[in-house]
Structures are given as C-alpha cells and as structure tokens.
Amino acid sequence: MRTDQLPTGGRGVRGDPGPSDCAEVGRVRLDRVDEPRQEELQHLGGYLNLHLLAVEDAVHAHQRPKQERYGDVLSVAVKTLWFVEQTADVETGEVMIFLGPSFALTVRHGANDPTVEAARRLAEQPHMRELGPVSVLHAVIDVIVDAYTQAASQVRMDLTGLERCVFSPVREDLTEQIYSLKREVVEFRDAIGPLVPVVQPFTTARDDWPRRVVPYFRDVADHLARTDTEVRALDDLLASVLDAHLAKVGTWQNDDMRRISAWAAILAIPTMVAGIYGMNFAHMPELDWHYGYPCVLALMAVGAGLLYRAFRRNGWL
C-alpha cells in the first residue's frame, strides 16, 4: 500500500495520516492508496470514519460505477480504462473515491493511475483547489473520462482497419479479430455506460457543494455522454462488420463449391466415356476402327472444353 498526502490547497506532505494533517485550516488532504490489503484500509478507514461496507467495496473492487453516501462521506466507484496498442486490448481497473468534509481518499486497483494526473491538474488550477474535496472528485473523473475518449478513438482506428480488410478483395478470415475487438468494446460499454447516471446528479446544484463546481461537472458529463454514444455506435458497427464478414465468408464457400461442382461436371464426360469402354463389350465397331481411339479422346476434350467455356462464361470458374 502507498499513501500520499497531497493537500489541494498548499504544498505536498508525505507520511502516515494523522490528526494534524486534517486539522490544518484551508487545506484538504488527498490520500492515494494503491492495491490495499483489508487491514491496512480498515486502519485508514477507522481514522477517516469510513463505513465498513465502503471499505469492503474498496478492498475487493470489481464494483459497478456507483455513488453511495455514508453519513457525511460520499463514496464513488469509477472504472478506469486504457487501450493497449501492442495487443489491441482494452484493459480496465477501478478507483474508489471517498469525499469527506476535509479530505479526499482514492483507492486504486489496476495498472492505470488517474490520481497522478488529477493531482497535477489540481496543482496547476488554484481556482479548483478552492472548491474543497469535491475538486478532487471532479479532477479524477475528468482524467478517467479523457482516457475513455482516447481509448474510443484508438478502438475506432482499429475498427476502420478491420473494415478495410473485410471489404478488400483479399481472402482473409478476420472472424477472430473482429470478435476479439467486439469483446473489448463490450467491456468498454460495461465501464462507461453505468457511469453516465452516476455523474448526472453532480451536474445540478447541491447544498453540500459549492455552486461553482456544477459547470465543471456538466462539462465532464457532456464528454462522457458523447463518448458513451460513440462506444455504442462502435459496438453496433462492429456487429455489422461481423455480419458482413460472415456473409463474405459464405460467399467464398459458395464460390469454392461452384468451382468444385464445375470441375466435377467437366471431368464427368471423360469419366463416362472411359467407363463405357471399361465395360469390355465384345461387339464395339469402333474398336476395330483405325481412328476410333483418337476420336474418342477428341470427343472427351471437346465435351470438357465446352463445359469449361460455359462455366467460365457464367463465372463459376
């Protein structure tokens, strides 16, 4: 576990949480905890007066995006998300944000840490630090939503590449790649979709929050709604691309079957003639004819040639 005390109203302080950190007037402490064990978070939660259920959710993670209030402490769960270019995978994590009267605590699970960028933004925006703990909630969600937007853009680029391959003349089976990307988009939707109703209440004035923070949350909610719409469109488009690719694969199979049938019909003529001669009739006048054998071969070639020409003209070969 790592705990950083980053006061949003002054210089940073590192160390174990203590009463002196909370008691300083004009300062709001931001505690950042990474992958905590239960006993460690329970110790910190006891000091910050966190509810046991909130501590349990923060330790075990795998929560849907949600907000809950325990007394004067607000708990918000948000899924982090980032795109891995090497594997074209969408990876997810989770951040639990706790807001109290004079503190903000974030508990992170996963490789991506949005609180670092959030702390940097707060350090560069004095007017936001004046809003108190709610400024931490806005900064963290803003960073996460920005990451959603970037990941959606990268997914769209991958989808565009798949579209070009699907509708190219090259015969390549892309079913596994399309399905893999669709599975990542579904994971994307599971992260971003439930967050929309969680953020929406923050866009209206609240008695316990400064009114100046409302426009900032409206901006975040707008970006989130736009990205959610884009991800839904990507999901629908991927389904259409998969259907188009499967239809194209079916067309390839039909073409193969037509070619096989055409060649079977072409070979049927010499097979039939050879089969007749293979029955060894005693009385076959052409057996004694000097040109019988060449004429039979010529008949086979002409019959096969006519069928080849007919199939070729109809696009079977």
Secondary structure as UniProt FT lines:
FT   STRAND          3..5
FT   TURN            8..9
FT   STRAND          13..14
FT   HELIX           19..23
FT   TURN            25..26
FT   STRAND          29..34
FT   HELIX           38..48
FT   HELIX           52..60
FT   STRAND          66..70
FT   TURN            71..72
FT   STRAND          73..84
FT   TURN            85..88
FT   STRAND          89..99
FT   STRAND          103..109
FT   HELIX           114..124
FT   HELIX           126..129
FT   TURN            130..131
FT   HELIX           134..166
FT   HELIX           175..192
FT   TURN            193..194
FT   HELIX           195..199
FT   HELIX           200..203
FT   TURN            207..208
FT   HELIX           211..213
FT   HELIX           214..277
FT   TURN            278..279
FT   HELIX           285..287
FT   TURN            290..291
FT   HELIX           292..313
FT   TURN            314..315
//
